[in-house]
Every structure is written in structure tokens, then in C-alpha cells.
């Protein structure tokens, strides 16, 4: 998922430098075994915002001093990675390691034969699998083949104005029924019932729908791997999304930025967003401050009066479902294996608290601790400092119960297609956006929910066929 928006969605950071440094230098097309003596690796990082590149470089510099391995660190934008990877592969210039790779992109690389899965498996075993979140491990493997080394996660959340809900006698929006009831009841008097993405060109829209869809057991594919977006459960999900976004949301195309702005201004009572929101909600980023009328005198007003739901349940869902993303360290097929292993183990060990500490609200550690210090990384995460222009520890900004919800949410996380062996299709849909396009047409009034479900399903079927 393109989460740069919610990680302060940046334009490509140094794309020219990426193309020059990442694709044309620092990597060779020879095998890892042939490169061992070089002791120099190229690492692409999708944590490419300037402050995060600077923070990563500090860890890299320590690693270089301690190991003697030289690292060429290159920032790449998440939206550009698929094209850059294929260009680099064709030129025989793959990097050795890529950091912060979402699951869909890991699967795309795996499907194209670009990963060294044996090295990834060795790293996890060296670090001890029982120090990792078991769900994170299962979502980043293919029937026992380890695709990458899972690093951290963000969760999709439903945030809501708990003060307004309480005043209206409404339950928390943890189900289709309660969310729809609240959106209708609180729509009016200068406010919209909900902020929900409708932009057909943004993966954020597709992710927002998948969050609601999983709650109703609407799946991308069925047990046989056939597209299933036209199922009764999915048609119900499309209908609920249409009711929320079109009937009770702000008019016009809603994006990752406009949904946040509407909620922050006090003009909506609910919003679907990622956990990357939490530093901004706490007033720690000057370019995205809460601007509600009450916030002018009390910058913490919105954070204090916002409730958080981490999992939803629809009428066809057997249990609440949690959507989110796990990012991993990926080792490419031409990597210098020794130095690459050392680097990733360092980033998941000595450098781990600095890595997830760059943005702890959206980098929940999936390695919980070490064999000698169980739970140490989770404890460090709670003490990590959030913010860009202002700073505050996670455990000071938010109550322990919310932090518990975020940690638990990683274990409960579900995703379309991955456990059915359709990860390559998932990655492709994140590029082509068939669901986002159907949502945009539906909420724009061109398609009914049933027609949107069928159109999305037909597009996924065509995409699946093209991958065979």
C-alpha cells in the first residue's frame, strides 16, 4: 500500500539520485556468492522522507563502523518501487536489500523470481522465530517459504468523536450497524457523518474498502483462488461503503488528505485512516494540526475526544477483522549474502529501536524482543517519541489501553489473498486499483453497489488471467 501519504505522503525523494545511485551503481548483476569479497551493499529504503533517511543513515553509520561493511543507502518512493525494481532487474543492477517493503510488493518480487528467500529464512532463524509476532511471520511466507524478514506494521483505524457519540447516546462504531447508525444520526448541523476515501486513483481508497470488506468476510478470492468480489458478502460491503461515503460523507472526491482535513477541522464525526494519524492527531506536526474550533484554545482537544476502533464486524462476518500492513526487509536474488545478513540482523537487533522509533505510531514492531530480553522491543516502542515539529512519548500521548489495542491488532490482522496464495495478484491490484476505480464510480453515482462489485470482480479476473 502506498502509505507515504499517511507517512506524510511525499513526492519521490531524490528520484534522480535513486535512478543514478540505485540502478546504475553499487550493485552488480553477478550472483551473491561471486560478490562476497566486495563487502559493500546497496540498500534501498522506502522510508524515504528526509528526516527518516537521516535517522536511518545514523544507524547505517554505526553498522559500518562496527562491521566494516560499506552501505550505499538510497531512498525510493513506494509508488515507484515496482517500476524501479523491474528496470534494475533488466539492467542487472538490483540492490542487495530493500527496506520497508509492503506485503504486496514483496509478493510481486517473489512472483518475478527476484528474492533470495533462503537468506531471509536464515535471518529469521538466526534471530529466533519465537521472538517475532506469529501472524506477521505467517503473512510474509508462502506455504513455508520465507519471502522477507517482517519488520513493523501499521493498522487501519476507525477514529470517531467520542464526545459527540456520547452526547447522542451512540455506541462505538465497531460494526456495520453501529457505524451506519452513527453516520446517519450525526450527519447535519455543519458536520458530515464520516470521512471516507473515494479517490479512484489512490490505493488508500482500496485499503479503506478492504478494511470494511474483511469485516464482512468479503474476500478478494475464494478458497479455489477465483475472484470473489461479486459475492453476497462483498455486495453488502459495497452497499455499506456507498451508504457511508456517498450519503453521509463530504461531497466530491475524497482523498487521504481531504479525509484527514475534514476530521481535523471538526467537520466530520468519524474517519477511516491509519495509525500514522496518531502523531498528527496529538498536534505534533505543524503542517497537519487539528483545526477544530475547540482546538484553537486547546490543541489536545481532538486527541482527548477521539475514540479508536481497531477492528470491525459486518453482518456476514464471523468475528471482528483488522486490516493493516506489515513491511519487511527483502533480500534480492543477486545480493551479497554475508553483508546483507549482517545488515538486516543489525537493523532488527541493535538498530531496531531507532528504525521503528522514526515513526512509532506507524511502525509497530513485529519482533517483540530478544531471547535474552523478551518483550524488550515492545516496551521500547511504548516509550518511543512521536512527532515532527513537536515531540512526545507514545505512552504519554495516549493511554495504555490504546497502545495495547495496536499491539494486539498486529496479531489479529487479516489481508486479502495472501493466505490463499494470491499475493502476486494482491500486488498487481495495488497497481491497477480495480476496487478503487469501482468505488469512485459508485460514490460518484455512475454505478450501483451491485454494479461496482461486478465491475471490480471482472477487472480482478482479467488481471489474474494476465498474470498466468
Secondary structure, DSSP 8 states (H G I E B T S, - for coil): ---TTTTT--S-TTHHHIIIIIIHSS--SS-HHHHGGG-EEEEEES--SHHHHHHHHHHHHHHHHHH--EEEEEE--GGGHHHHHHHHHHTT---SEEEEEEHHHHHHHHHTT-B-HHHHHHHHHHH-GGGB-HHHHHHTEETTEE-SEEEEEEEEEEEEEHHHHHHHT---S-BHHHHHHHHHHT-BTTBBS-B----TT-HHHHHHHHHHHHHTT--SB-TTS-B-TTSHHHHHHHHHHHIIIIIHS-SS---HHHHHHHHHTT-BSEEEEETTHHHHHTT--GGG----GGGGT-TTHHHHTEEEE--BB-TT-SS-BB-EEEEEEEEBTT--HHHHHHHHHHHTTTTHHHHHHTSTTT-EESB---SSSTTHHHHHHHH-EE-SSS-EEHHHHS-HHHHHHHHHHHHHB--SSTTTT-HHHHHHHHHH-HHHHHHHHHHTTSS-HHHHHHHHHHHHHHHHHHH-
